[in-house]
Amino acid sequence: MLTRKLISTVIVLSLLLLVRPVVSEANSPYGQKVANLALELVGTPYVFGGTSTSGFDASGLLVYVYGAYGAKLPRTVSDQATVGTSVTRANLLPGDIVLFSASGTRWTSIFVGNNEVVWASSGRKIVRKASLNDSAVSANYVSARRLPSTVFAPVETPKPRLASQIITTAEKYLGAPYVFGAVGPTAFDCSGFTRFVYAQHNISLPRTSLSQSQAGTLVAKKDMQKGDLLIFVDTYKAGISHVGIYIGDGKFIHTVTSTGVSYSNLSQSYWSTRLHSVRRVIK
């Protein structure tokens, strides 16, 4: 009798394991990184056919964000709606793809946690964040997909020794004057400084702040590490206009007209509100 009860118990437990909902966290930690980056792009213009920070359409946003972490998504909404595996709305995790449909139009979005999604809205002409608690948004929900971790490629963490060496090199020039167009070694402008410093460690950067904003690999601001290249906007002119090197603890080194090569801190509102993006150029 005891043996029969034990067998029955094992069978019941086995059945429970078979039928229970499976909540896969295969996309972690990439899912959270994807979500972080998507949130940073909120406010970017909507551009039909766009796949860059100059502007995105719905599927283009996903191609860009997931691509930053090595996941190559198909270009169209229809194809994105079939990648990975299906997940229920109740089991959504940051980084999942959420499909919507309204009035014959379909679009994909990125679930970012807190029951919120981010997508490039053709109606509002920007990348927007919206809540699934909003009945107008919820009514258009169709389905969700999750990518396996195997489709992501790890973003390399800057080698600590090399990052420290780069910072040490940059600090050798503290106090060097700012001169527009100068590329060192006695004077620099901002992109001339970063280009010169990284070049001392066999890392080649293009010449201007705008072109440097596309160098290396994009990483979320929350994931910045020592030695990363910081990109700023709306300093002496509108748009991308300044660069610096992150040295840790919220500080960075750069050159400006008033103090030349010097330190600044991202806790200062002037810089924190103008930080556009972070690029990883150390491999």
C-alpha positions in Angstrom: 0.0 0.0 0.0 2.8 2.4 0.9 4.6 1.6 -2.4 1.4 2.3 -4.3 0.9 5.7 -2.6 4.5 6.6 -3.3 4.1 5.8 -7.0 0.9 7.8 -7.1 2.5 10.8 -5.5 5.5 10.6 -8.0 3.0 10.5 -10.9 1.0 13.5 -9.6 4.2 15.6 -9.1 5.5 14.7 -12.5 2.2 15.7 -14.1 2.3 19.0 -12.2 5.8 19.7 -13.5 4.6 19.0 -17.1 1.6 21.3 -17.0 2.9 24.2 -15.0 3.6 27.4 -16.9 7.2 27.8 -17.9 8.5 31.3 -17.3 11.8 31.3 -19.2 14.4 33.9 -18.2 16.6 32.9 -21.1 17.0 36.4 -22.3 18.4 37.7 -18.9 20.6 39.6 -18.4 20.3 40.7 -22.1 16.6 41.4 -21.7 17.2 44.1 -19.1 20.1 45.6 -21.1 17.7 45.8 -24.1 15.1 47.4 -22.0 17.5 50.0 -20.6 18.7 51.0 -24.0 15.1 51.2 -25.4 14.2 53.6 -22.5 17.2 55.8 -23.3 15.9 56.2 -26.9 12.5 57.5 -25.8 11.9 60.9 -27.5 13.9 60.0 -30.6 12.1 61.1 -33.8 10.0 58.7 -35.8 11.3 58.3 -39.3 9.7 55.8 -41.7 12.4 53.3 -42.7 14.7 54.6 -39.9 17.1 52.3 -38.1 19.5 54.8 -36.4 19.4 57.4 -33.6 18.5 60.0 -36.2 15.1 58.3 -36.3 13.3 55.0 -36.2 10.2 53.3 -37.4 8.7 50.5 -35.3 10.7 47.5 -36.6 13.8 49.7 -37.1 13.9 50.5 -33.4 14.0 46.8 -32.6 16.6 46.0 -35.2 18.8 48.8 -33.6 18.3 48.0 -30.0 18.6 44.2 -30.1 21.4 44.6 -32.6 23.4 46.6 -30.0 23.6 43.3 -28.1 24.4 41.1 -31.1 20.8 39.8 -31.8 20.0 40.2 -35.5 16.3 40.7 -35.9 14.5 40.6 -39.3 13.5 44.0 -40.6 9.8 43.8 -40.9 7.1 43.8 -38.2 5.5 40.6 -39.7 8.8 38.7 -39.4 9.6 40.1 -35.9 6.2 38.8 -34.7 7.4 35.2 -35.3 10.9 35.2 -33.8 11.8 33.4 -30.6 9.1 31.7 -28.6 5.6 32.8 -27.6 5.1 34.1 -24.0 1.9 35.0 -22.3 1.1 38.5 -21.3 1.2 37.5 -17.6 4.8 36.2 -18.0 6.3 39.2 -19.8 10.0 40.0 -18.9 12.1 43.1 -19.9 13.4 42.7 -23.4 10.4 40.7 -24.7 8.9 41.7 -28.0 5.3 42.8 -27.9 3.1 42.9 -31.0 0.2 45.4 -31.3 -2.5 45.9 -34.0 -5.0 48.6 -34.7 -7.1 49.6 -37.7 -5.1 47.3 -40.0 -1.7 48.5 -38.8 0.6 46.3 -36.9 3.7 47.3 -34.9 6.3 45.8 -32.6 7.5 47.2 -29.3 9.9 46.3 -26.4 8.6 45.4 -23.0 10.7 47.4 -20.5 9.2 46.2 -17.2 6.7 47.8 -14.8 4.0 46.8 -17.4 5.4 49.3 -19.9 6.5 49.1 -23.5 8.5 51.3 -25.8 7.9 51.7 -29.5 8.5 54.1 -32.4 5.0 55.6 -32.9 4.0 56.7 -36.4 1.1 58.6 -34.9 3.1 60.6 -32.4 6.2 60.8 -34.5 8.5 59.8 -31.7 9.8 56.8 -29.8 7.3 56.7 -26.9 6.8 54.8 -23.7 3.3 53.6 -22.8 1.7 51.5 -20.1 -0.2 48.3 -20.8 -2.5 49.4 -18.0 -3.7 52.1 -20.3 -6.9 50.7 -21.8 -6.2 52.3 -25.2 -2.9 50.6 -25.4 -4.0 47.3 -23.9 -6.9 47.0 -26.4 -4.4 46.7 -29.2 -2.2 44.0 -27.6 -1.9 40.9 -29.8 1.0 38.7 -28.6 4.5 38.6 -27.3 7.8 36.8 -28.1 11.0 36.0 -26.3 14.4 35.6 -27.8 16.7 32.9 -26.5 20.0 34.0 -24.9 21.8 32.2 -27.7 21.0 34.9 -30.2 22.8 37.6 -28.2 26.5 38.3 -28.3 28.1 39.6 -25.1 29.2 43.2 -25.2 32.8 43.1 -24.1 33.6 44.7 -20.8 36.5 47.0 -21.2 39.7 45.4 -20.1 40.4 47.0 -16.6 44.1 47.3 -17.2 43.8 48.9 -20.6 41.0 51.2 -19.4 43.2 52.3 -16.5 46.1 52.9 -19.0 43.9 55.0 -21.2 42.8 57.1 -18.2 46.4 57.6 -17.1 47.3 58.8 -20.5 44.4 61.2 -20.6 45.4 62.6 -17.1 48.9 63.4 -18.3 47.4 66.2 -20.3 45.4 67.8 -17.5 45.6 71.6 -17.9 46.5 71.5 -21.7 44.5 74.3 -23.3 41.5 74.0 -25.5 42.0 75.1 -29.1 39.3 74.5 -31.6 40.7 72.2 -34.3 43.7 71.2 -32.3 44.6 67.5 -32.1 47.5 67.5 -29.6 49.8 67.1 -28.0 50.1 70.6 -26.6 46.5 71.7 -27.2 43.2 69.9 -28.1 39.6 70.3 -29.0 37.2 67.7 -27.5 37.3 65.1 -30.3 40.9 65.8 -31.0 41.6 64.9 -27.3 39.7 61.7 -27.3 41.1 60.6 -30.6 44.7 61.4 -29.5 44.4 59.6 -26.2 42.8 56.4 -27.6 45.4 56.4 -30.4 48.2 56.0 -27.9 46.7 52.6 -27.2 46.1 51.6 -30.8 42.4 52.4 -30.8 41.5 54.4 -33.9 38.7 56.9 -33.7 37.3 59.2 -36.4 38.0 63.0 -36.1 34.7 64.6 -35.2 32.3 64.3 -32.2 29.5 63.3 -34.6 31.5 60.6 -36.3 32.8 59.3 -32.9 29.2 58.9 -31.8 29.1 55.9 -34.1 32.4 54.4 -33.1 32.6 51.1 -31.2 29.5 49.6 -29.7 26.6 51.3 -28.2 25.9 50.4 -24.5 23.2 51.6 -22.1 24.2 54.4 -19.8 23.5 52.2 -16.8 26.2 49.8 -18.2 29.0 52.4 -18.7 32.5 51.3 -17.6 35.8 53.0 -17.2 37.3 53.9 -20.5 34.0 54.2 -22.3 33.5 57.2 -24.7 30.8 59.6 -23.7 28.8 61.5 -26.3 27.1 64.8 -25.5 24.5 66.9 -27.3 23.5 70.6 -27.3 26.7 72.1 -25.8 28.2 74.8 -28.0 25.7 73.9 -30.7 22.6 71.9 -31.3 23.0 68.1 -31.7 26.0 66.0 -31.0 28.8 68.4 -30.1 31.0 67.1 -27.4 32.9 63.9 -26.2 34.8 62.8 -23.2 36.3 59.7 -21.5 34.5 58.1 -18.5 36.9 57.5 -15.6 34.5 56.0 -13.1 32.5 57.2 -10.1 30.4 59.4 -12.3 33.4 61.4 -13.5 34.9 61.9 -16.9 37.9 63.7 -18.5 37.5 66.0 -21.5 38.6 69.4 -22.7 36.5 72.6 -22.7 37.2 76.2 -23.6 37.2 77.5 -20.0 39.5 75.0 -18.3 41.2 73.0 -21.1 41.7 69.3 -20.3 39.9 68.8 -17.0 37.5 66.6 -15.0 33.8 67.0 -14.9 31.0 65.0 -13.1 27.8 63.5 -14.5 26.2 64.5 -11.3 26.3 68.1 -12.6 22.9 68.8 -14.3 24.6 70.5 -17.2 26.3 67.3 -18.2 23.8 64.7 -17.1 21.0 66.3 -19.1 23.3 66.5 -22.2 24.7 62.9 -22.1 23.4 61.4 -25.3 25.0 58.0 -25.4 27.9 55.8 -24.4 30.2 54.0 -26.8 32.5 51.1 -26.0 35.6 51.4 -28.1 38.0 49.2 -26.0 38.0 45.6 -27.2 
